[in-house]
Amino acid sequence: MRPAQAIRTGLARFFRFSGRASRSEYWWFLPVGISLPITALLIARAFASDLGYPALCIVFLVALVPLMAVTRRRLLDSGGAAVWFEAPLAALLWCLASGWALVSLSNWAFAAWDAGADGPAGFGIWIAWLLGNAILIPVFAQNFLVGFVTGIALFGQMAAPTKDSSDKPGSKRQR
């Protein structure tokens, strides 16, 4: 598949998670699929400066859909299991959620301290901030590592050759 055809196919099958995608279709579409969410994020950030972190994450994830669709189709073409696609995606979502919670918790605590919360109130805020960080930082770190490792495995699966339907166990070709 030629580059222009791969990009047209990837964009035309924006929400199609079933079917197959050849190796050339995936690798030619990959740079476009990576640049779409980054461009959407930069445009959303430039034109809507009052957008919060959750809204930016939603814009990023919606723009990520074509890349997720072509990745899923490529995974089905190379004979990979569905969990190879879902584990990095779930880890990404948990990283985004725990990162947003960490930022929000810190903003709340620092705003309260700047407002003059001292004495017992300041100590309570400090304890809440420490407990929140004690929970959220390991959640973020664990999901980052899981996403990194499963992402590497998924990337390796994307380079695997196409598996024919006759390569399945029990087919006439294998007997």
C-alpha positions as CSV (number, residue, x, y, z in Angstrom):
1,M,0.0,0.0,0.0
2,R,1.3,3.4,-0.9
3,P,1.6,6.2,1.7
4,A,-1.2,8.4,0.4
5,Q,-3.5,5.4,0.1
6,A,-2.7,4.3,3.6
7,I,-3.4,7.7,5.0
8,R,-6.7,7.9,3.1
9,T,-7.7,4.5,4.3
10,G,-6.8,5.2,7.9
11,L,-8.8,8.4,7.9
12,A,-11.7,6.9,6.1
13,R,-11.9,4.0,8.6
14,F,-11.9,6.5,11.5
15,F,-14.1,4.4,13.8
16,R,-13.7,0.9,12.3
17,F,-12.1,-1.4,14.9
18,S,-12.8,-4.6,13.0
19,G,-11.2,-5.9,9.9
20,R,-7.6,-6.0,9.0
21,A,-4.8,-3.5,8.3
22,S,-1.7,-4.5,6.5
23,R,1.8,-3.8,7.8
24,S,2.4,-1.1,5.2
25,E,-1.0,0.6,6.0
26,Y,-0.2,0.7,9.6
27,W,3.4,2.0,9.3
28,W,2.5,4.6,6.7
29,F,-0.4,5.9,8.8
30,L,1.5,5.9,12.0
31,P,3.1,9.4,11.6
32,V,-0.2,10.9,10.7
33,G,-2.0,9.0,13.6
34,I,0.6,10.4,16.1
35,S,0.5,13.9,14.7
36,L,-3.4,14.1,14.8
37,P,-3.8,14.1,18.6
38,I,-0.8,16.4,19.1
39,T,-2.1,18.9,16.6
40,A,-5.6,18.8,18.1
41,L,-4.2,19.3,21.5
42,L,-2.1,22.3,20.4
43,I,-5.0,23.9,18.5
44,A,-7.4,23.3,21.5
45,R,-4.8,24.8,23.8
46,A,-4.1,27.8,21.6
47,F,-7.7,28.8,20.8
48,A,-9.4,27.9,24.1
49,S,-7.0,28.9,26.8
50,D,-9.7,28.4,29.5
51,L,-10.0,24.7,28.8
52,G,-9.2,22.6,31.8
53,Y,-7.1,19.5,32.0
54,P,-10.0,17.0,31.6
55,A,-11.3,18.8,28.5
56,L,-7.8,18.7,26.9
57,C,-7.5,15.0,27.7
58,I,-10.9,14.4,26.0
59,V,-9.7,16.3,22.9
60,F,-6.5,14.3,22.9
61,L,-8.3,10.9,23.2
62,V,-10.9,11.7,20.5
63,A,-8.1,12.7,18.1
64,L,-6.3,9.4,19.1
65,V,-9.2,7.3,17.8
66,P,-7.9,6.8,14.2
67,L,-4.6,5.6,15.5
68,M,-6.3,3.3,17.9
69,A,-8.6,1.9,15.1
70,V,-5.7,1.2,12.7
71,T,-3.7,-0.4,15.6
72,R,-6.5,-2.7,16.5
73,R,-7.0,-3.7,12.8
74,R,-3.2,-4.3,12.5
75,L,-3.3,-6.4,15.7
76,L,-6.1,-8.5,14.3
77,D,-4.1,-8.9,11.0
78,S,-1.0,-10.1,12.8
79,G,-2.9,-12.6,15.0
80,G,-2.4,-10.8,18.3
81,A,-4.8,-11.0,21.3
82,A,-7.2,-8.2,22.1
83,V,-5.6,-7.6,25.5
84,W,-2.4,-6.4,23.7
85,F,-4.5,-3.4,22.6
86,E,-6.6,-2.9,25.7
87,A,-3.8,-3.0,28.4
88,P,-1.8,0.0,27.1
89,L,-5.0,1.9,26.5
90,A,-6.3,1.3,30.0
91,A,-2.9,2.2,31.5
92,L,-3.0,5.5,29.5
93,L,-6.4,6.3,30.8
94,W,-5.4,5.6,34.4
95,C,-2.2,7.6,34.0
96,L,-4.2,10.6,32.7
97,A,-6.8,10.2,35.6
98,S,-4.2,9.9,38.3
99,G,-2.1,12.7,36.9
100,W,-5.1,15.0,36.8
101,A,-6.0,14.0,40.4
102,L,-2.4,14.7,41.5
103,V,-2.4,18.2,39.9
104,S,-5.8,19.0,41.3
105,L,-4.8,17.9,44.8
106,S,-1.7,19.9,44.7
107,N,-3.5,23.0,43.4
108,W,-6.1,22.7,46.2
109,A,-3.5,22.3,48.9
110,F,-1.3,25.1,47.7
111,A,-4.3,27.4,47.3
112,A,-5.3,26.7,50.8
113,W,-1.8,27.3,52.2
114,D,-1.6,30.6,50.2
115,A,-4.9,31.6,51.7
116,G,-3.3,31.4,55.1
117,A,-4.4,28.0,56.4
118,D,-2.1,27.5,59.3
119,G,-2.4,25.8,62.7
120,P,-4.7,22.8,62.8
121,A,-6.3,23.6,59.5
122,G,-3.0,23.8,57.7
123,F,-1.8,20.6,59.4
124,G,-5.0,18.8,58.2
125,I,-4.5,20.0,54.6
126,W,-0.9,18.9,54.8
127,I,-1.9,15.4,56.0
128,A,-4.6,15.2,53.2
129,W,-2.0,16.2,50.7
130,L,0.5,13.6,51.9
131,L,-2.1,10.8,52.0
132,G,-3.3,11.7,48.5
133,N,0.2,11.7,47.1
134,A,0.9,8.4,48.9
135,I,-2.0,6.9,47.0
136,L,-1.8,8.6,43.7
137,I,1.9,8.6,43.0
138,P,2.1,4.7,43.1
139,V,-1.0,4.4,41.0
140,F,0.5,6.8,38.4
141,A,3.9,5.0,38.5
142,Q,2.4,1.5,38.2
143,N,0.2,2.4,35.3
144,F,3.0,4.3,33.6
145,L,5.2,1.1,33.8
146,V,2.4,-1.2,32.8
147,G,1.7,1.1,29.8
148,F,5.3,1.3,28.9
149,V,5.9,-2.5,29.0
150,T,2.6,-3.4,27.2
151,G,3.2,-0.6,24.7
152,I,6.6,-2.1,23.8
153,A,4.9,-5.5,23.3
154,L,2.2,-4.0,21.2
155,F,4.8,-2.2,19.1
156,G,6.6,-5.5,18.5
157,Q,3.3,-7.1,17.5
158,M,2.8,-4.4,14.9
159,A,6.0,-5.4,13.1
160,A,4.9,-9.1,13.0
161,P,4.0,-10.5,9.6
162,T,0.4,-10.9,8.5
163,K,-1.2,-14.2,9.6
164,D,-3.5,-15.9,7.1
165,S,-6.7,-17.4,8.3
166,S,-5.3,-20.7,7.3
167,D,-2.6,-20.4,9.9
168,K,-5.1,-21.0,12.7
169,P,-4.9,-24.4,14.6
170,G,-7.0,-27.0,13.1
171,S,-7.0,-25.6,9.5
172,K,-6.4,-27.8,6.5
173,R,-3.0,-26.2,5.9
174,Q,-1.6,-27.2,9.3
175,R,-2.8,-30.8,9.2
